[in-house]
Amino acid sequence: LLLILGALAGLAWANLDPGAYHAFVEFPLVTGGPFGAMHADADGHLHRVLTLHYLVNDMLMALFFAIAGKEVWEAVALRNGALRGRKALTPLIATAGGMIGPASVYLAGAAALGSFAALANGWAIPTATDIAFSYLIGRVVFGAGHPAVMFLLLLAIADDAGGLAILAVFYPQGDLAPGWLLLAFGAATLAWLLTNWLPRRLDRGLPLKPFATRIRRTLGFWPYLIAGCLSWYGFQRAGIHPALGLLPVIPAIPHADVEFGIFAEEEAHQPDLLNRIEHGLKTPVEIILFFFGLMNAGVEFSAMGEATWLVLAGLCIGKPVGITLFGLFAARVLRLGLPAGMDARDLFVLGCVAAIGFTVSLFVASVAFPPGPVQDAAKMGALFSFGAAAIAIAAGRLLGVGRRHP
């Protein structure tokens, strides 16, 4: 809700007083410091400028991506993780279709319009699925007890993993200097060695685990906070989007051996440090998402253009078609099957639900194109993708998808 309110506020402000809005978003907080985007002064010298937009998108949004990364890490690394084993193969293959389909539709459309060179870099914008909004609409369409809801969550988590990889690989934020990644991964490794490996080694044969207990009580989350700051700085200097800078630290944080799944109520009672940090970040990240919406959704309606329709076509056509085709290929050709109680109709409607790009699509649009009319047009497509909710609800009713309750 805060994200939507922020997006609506930004949209209204940008259309009522665009000059004041853009002056606010690009307000310089610090000039010439170690943080910020590179800008050239009147003499052509490059220096970093920390603006409000950079503070939100590149620094504070690292906390949002850390939560997404935590869910992906648990789903992949834990013994009962949602993305492990045969049960996850069909959602994973459907996720690939949900990324290849939108990208193909977008690029084919750009080529057909004769604007391939100008617009091709936005191919990843429609590959995103907004996990929170998709989950909400999925429950409206299918009901909380339908197996398609869990299938959708698996798909969205896998989509998050793919989106993080795409941001890191295809959208560098400057000249690449991969040597700086040694700082990021070195800080994470050192935190793990000092607060996990070493205490356990010292506690061998001691039933009360005194060293681990003392470390946990005296240091808490501080070693990981310091490692996170160093990792973020390493990503910034490496030329990789710094909003991903906390990801290397997540595997180093002590975590539970069992995960109940994203949005599961049982997760709130997990006592491990990783879950405690996640739940401590819940309210701050909600506030950050308000400002993210405010800073990124401020697009004038006159900005609608080719990129708008390409992003919408990728999401509203490419997503459901790609998810349906790849999902059926996995289920029927590879004989991996669909969850009991799901059929092809449910898979297509699920693809329509997954077409809500919104948050991550907005973020990718902000890095795929430089500030200007093309970026604004692409952002408008990301905003309009929330209309996929209406398409999904209508498709569910037309195809006779029944709501099921637990």
KAVENFEN-V977244 format. One record per helix or strand. SS is the DSSP state (A for helix, B for strand). FROM is the first residue (numbers start at 0). LEN is the number of residues. If there is no record, write none. Layout:
<<SS,FROM,LEN> <SS,FROM,LEN>>
This chain:
<<A,1,15> <A,17,8> <B,27,4> <B,36,4> <B,45,6> <A,51,26> <A,85,27> <A,115,7> <A,124,3> <A,130,12> <A,146,24> <A,177,25> <A,209,10> <A,221,17> <A,241,3> <A,246,4> <A,264,5> <A,272,24> <A,300,3> <A,305,28> <A,343,10> <A,357,11> <A,372,26>>
